[in-house]
Amino acid sequence: MHGTSAQGYRHLREGTPCQDAWRCRVTPSGLVLAVADGAGSAPYSGAGSAQVVQLATRAFEPVVTAWERLPDARARKEQLTEAFHQVRDAFLRWCQGPPGLYATTLTVVVLAPGWLGQLSVGDGLVVVRTDGGTGQGAAEEGAGSPAGNPIGGDPAHPASYHLLPRAHTGSEYANETVFVGSPTALDQLRVDCVRDEGVEGVLLSTDGLTHALLRRAPSGPPLPHDAFLGHLFDRLARPDYEHDEEERRLKAFLGSDQITRVTGDDKTLLWAIRT
């Protein structure tokens, strides 16, 4: 598991700290992973993003149980939604005033034996790595993937990558999003349950790395950039993986001209792979 954040060049130029945050929690049954993107227009969004990922990793921990403990996709989605209610209520109390001053998105993944849950408000993204297959089992809104229709499938195929459905912003403008403290946050919440024994890894990102992680398809929605994702996951799974060395490589890449010429935003990656 590895997480990193990098200051966008606009913030470097203005002397503004990175407003992204990430946090993870290892439980006896799996993982809670959370990333948040503080709004550049909000004066205390960096504090807001740091607070919301801390709240999320605590609130979602009880949800991280093996699928067999609650083999019902709708019930799992209800658990995820209730955990977000707890996070939002605690966040609003913490703000002690207008939440817009601390505006931040939130993307959470819980990973446990037999399934994966995603909850997001705002414009974060989640990519799942499986042991091969068609990639057709991501849960539909309100339904969930039935057993026997996983996003993976044939273990004879190489690893494949699947972008999970993203939250709607509720806005007609591409550069606007919804935040945890927004009045419409509960209406714009995205919750998914993926039932799959073949999940090998998962990656969360704030929207500053959308161009690196996704590629345009000839038709339809964007697709994961398999080469870049494969490089990230394969390095993490290497027996000689060394955290500090990987962090140095990532910081250099995230600050490179290749990235800064397509985005000036802060950038956060958090990913894990089963080894």
N, C-alpha and C positions, 0 to 999 in steps of 0.2 A: 504494500500500500504506500502511495506517495501523494503528497499534496504540495502545491506551490502557488504563490501569487506573485505577480509582477506589476509594477507601476507602469501605467500607460504613459506615452511620451507627452501627452497634453498635461498630465499631472506633474511629470518631471519638469516641464517647461515652466509651469506655474508654481512649483514648489509645494504641491498638494500631495499628502500621503496617499498610498493605495487605499481605495475604499471597498475593495473586495475582501471577503473572509471565507475561510473554510475550517471545518472541524470534523473529526471522526471519532467514533466510539466502538471499541471492540467489546462484544458481549459473549456470554457462553455459547450462544447459538449463531452468532453472525456479526454483522456490521451495521452501523448507522453512519451514513456519509452525508454531509451537508455543505453546500456552497451558497454564498450570498453576494449580491452585487449592489453596493450602495449607490444611490442616485447622485450623479455629479452635481445636480442643482440643489441638493439638500446639504446644509452646512455641517450636520453631524452624522452623515450617512455611514462614515467609516465606523463610528461607534455602534450605529444601528446594525450593520451587517455582522460585526463581531458578536453583538449580544444575541442576535436571532439564531446564529448557528450554534451558540452555546445552549440556548433554550431548546433548540430542535433535537440535538443529540441526546438530551435528557428525556424529553417528552416522547420520543419515538422508540426509546430503548425497550419498553414493554411489548412493543409490536414484533420484535425480532424473535420469533419462535418458529420452529419447523412447521412446514405446511401441514403435516399430519395432525398438529395440535388444533388447527382450525381450517379444515379443507373446504373452504367456501370463499370464493372470490369476492362476493358482495360483502360478506362480513369482514373480510380483510380490508376492503376499501373503506368501510365504516370506521374501522380501527384507525386507519391512516388519517381520515378526515377529523376524527375526534382528537387525535394527537395534534393536528394543526390548530384546532380551536384552542387547545391548551397553550400552544406556542403564541398564538396571536393575542389571546387574553393577557398572558404574562408580558408580552412585548408592549402592549398598550399601557399596562400599568407602569412598566419600567420607563416609558417615555415621559410620563408625568406632564403631559402637555400635547401640543399638536404633533401627531406621528409623522407628518410630512417633513419635519426637521430631521428625522432619522430614517428617511425613506430607503427601503432596501427590498430587493427580491429575495426569494428563497427557493432552493431546490434540494429535496431530500430523497435519498434512496435507502431502503432497508433491504438487506440481503441475508437470507437464512436458507437452510436446507429445503430445496424443492420449489422456491419461489423468490420473487423480487418485487418490491413495492416502490412506486415512484409517486411523489407529491411535489407539485411546483406551483408557485405563483410568480409571474413575471416571465422573463425571457431566457432563463437558463436552459441547458440541454443535457440529456442523458443518452449515452451510447452503451449498448450491451454487447459483450463479446460472447459468442457461443461456439460450440465445437463443430459447427457446420450446419447446413440445412437451408430452409427456404426463407426464414425470417418472417413468418406470417402469424406468429402467435401472440404479439403484443395485445394486451387486454383492450377491448373496446369499452367505451364509456358506459359504466353501469353494468358491465357483464363480466369481464375478466376472461382469461384464456382457460378453456376447459382442459382437464387432463387429457393427454393424447393429442393435443394440438400445440406443441411447444414452439418457441421461436427458433430453437435449434432443430435437431432432427437426426440426420445421418452422421454418425461419428467418423465415417470414412472421408468426409469432406474436411478441408482445412477450416481454421477458425474464420468466422464471419462476424460482421458488425451490423448492428441494427439501431437506428435512431428511434427512440421512443417518442410518442406523440408529445408535442409541446403545448404549453398552456396558451390560451388565447389572451391577447392583450386587452380586448374590448375597445380598442381604439382604431380609428381609420388611418392613423399616422404610424409609419413604420418605426419611428424613433421614440415612441411613447410606450410605456408599459404599466403594469399594475404592481403595486407594492404590498407588503404584508399588512401595513396599516391603512391601505386604501379602503374606502367604503365598499368598493366592489370586489374586494379580495376573495370573499367567500363565493361569490358568483362566478369568478373567473378562475377558480382553483382547478388544477388538473390532477386527477388521481387515477393511477393505473395499477393493476395487479397482474404480474406475469408469472404464470405457472410453467416452470421449465427446470428440469433436472440438469440441463446441459449448459447452464450459464457458467462461463469460465471467469468472466471479469466484467467490470462496470466502470464507466468513466463519467464524471460530472464536470461541467464547465459553465462559467459565466459566458455571456454573449460576446465578450471581447475576442474569443477564439473561434467564433463561428466559421470564419473564412478558412481557417486552417483545418478544422475538423470535418467540415462538410464540403461537398462538391455539387455543382449544379448537374441535374440530370437532364437528358434531352427532353423529357416531359415528366410532369409530376413533381413531387416534393424533392428537396435536396437529399442526397445520399451521403453516408459516412465516407470520409476519405480513408479508405482501407490502408493505404501505404503508411500514412502518418500514424494512424491508430495502431497498426501492427508494430511499428517501430517502438512506440511507447510501451505497449504491453509486453513485447518480447524482451525489452531491456529490463523491465521490472521483474520478469520471471527468470532472468539469468542467475545461475548459481553464484556468480561473482558480483552481483548487484551490490553497489556501495552507495548509501544514501547521499553523502556529501558530494561525491563525484557526479551523481545523477542530477543533483540540485544545481551544481555549477553548469552542467550542460544545458539544463532547462532554462536557467536564467539567461544564459548567453543566447539561446534560441529565441526566447520570448522578447528579448531586447534587440533582436537583429533587424536589419532593414527589411528582410523578407516579411516580417510580421508588422513592423511599425508603418510600412507604406500602405497597408490595407486597413489598419485600425489604430486609433490613438487611445483606445479604452484600456483600463486595467484588465488584467487577464488572470484567471484562476483555473487550475486543473486539479482534480482529485480523482485518483483511480486506484483500483485494486484488482488483483488477479489471483486465482486459486493456483497454488503451486504444489 
